[in-house]
Amino acid sequence: MTDYTVKTVARLSGVSVRTLHHYDEIGLLRPAHIGANGYRYYGREELLRLQQILFHRELGMPLAQIAAVLDAPGFDRAAALRAHRERLCERMARSRDLIETIDATLAALEGVTKMDETKMYKGFDPETQARHEAWLTERYGGGMDDRVAQSKAGLAAMGAPAAQALFAQGEALEAEFARALEAGAPADSEATQALARRWCDWIAQAWNRAPDRAAFEGLSRLYEEHPEFRARYEARCAGLTEYLGAAMRVFAGQELA
């Protein structure tokens, strides 16, 4: 049997060493054995379990739920892989639709063709958006409806290509926060607070209005409380949800009125 060190598993899977240590601590992914040198070693069975963890993370499933699924009596790895494949095929189809929407919009903006407004939003996932909006209204009251409408109006005025570019900027910033966490930068450090400022500016564009202190702090709590946001950030790096939230609250307290 081949043994893999935690660093090798991190390199193979793209999961950080910090996250693998966290998975061990919470019992989600134990190493096959601990060497006399104190190093964690993983075998083929652990690599296959990690693959399942990553597939379930792609579906936005919280870590505790992933553990319950994988440890359930009668868990069928092959059946789970078939289900993952089906969902990924659905995603691929939606991604193709989104690419077609971007290409059609670009062609219209460049004067090559005329945009068919009925196809302007082909590929977007209305069910996920509706679910998020319902959660916000239930958690924070009916006043959220107006804020959501304002944000949607701003994104619509921006146009599909610009909105896609904005979302890509957000993902890049999330990755920078994850790197700062893994590098050990405190949430209130100068470097992390510079990221928080850029995040605030990004939120202002996405919301179509600048957030005040209460709104920015409230958003940080939303990230920590909403299971889909938490799953998203923990998939990037263990502890990222709390790290991002803490950085946002420090920034709000120091910079926002």
VENLINFEN-V906299 format. One record per pair of residues at least 24 apart in sequence whose ideal C-beta (glycine too) atoms are under 8 Angstrom apart, sorted by the first residue. I is the first residue (numbers start at 1). J is the second residue. Records with the same first field share a line. If there is no record, write none. Layout:
I->J + J
This chain:
1->32 + 43 + 44
2->43 + 44
3->32 + 33 + 41 + 42 + 43
4->41 + 42 + 43 + 47
5->39 + 40 + 41 + 42
6->31 + 39 + 40 + 42
9->42 + 46 + 47 + 50
12->47
13->47 + 50 + 51 + 54
15->50 + 54
16->182 + 237 + 238
18->181 + 182 + 237 + 238 + 239
19->237 + 238
21->238
22->238 + 239
23->50 + 53 + 63 + 238
26->63 + 67
27->67
28->53 + 63 + 66 + 67
29->53
48->77
52->77 + 80
55->80 + 81 + 84
57->231 + 234 + 235
58->84 + 88 + 235
59->84 + 87
60->227 + 228 + 231 + 232
61->231
62->227 + 230 + 231 + 234
63->231 + 234
94->123 + 125
95->123
96->123
97->122 + 123
98->122 + 123 + 124 + 164
99->123
101->160
102->160 + 161 + 164
105->159 + 160 + 161
106->161
109->159 + 161
120->160
121->160
132->226 + 228
135->226
136->222
139->222 + 225
140->218
147->207
150->207 + 208 + 209
151->206 + 207 + 208
153->208
154->205 + 206 + 207 + 208 + 209
155->206 + 208
166->202 + 205 + 206
169->202
170->202 + 206
173->198 + 199 + 202
174->233 + 236 + 240 + 244
175->236
177->240 + 243 + 244 + 247
178->236 + 237 + 240
180->243
181->237 + 239 + 240 + 243
182->237
187->243 + 246 + 247 + 250
188->246 + 247 + 250
192->247
193->247 + 250 + 251 + 254
195->247
196->247 + 248 + 250 + 251
197->251 + 255
199->244 + 247 + 248 + 251
200->248 + 251 + 255 + 256
211->256
212->256 + 257
213->252 + 253 + 256 + 257
216->248 + 251 + 252 + 256
217->248 + 249 + 252 + 253
219->248
220->244 + 245 + 246 + 248 + 249 + 252
221->245
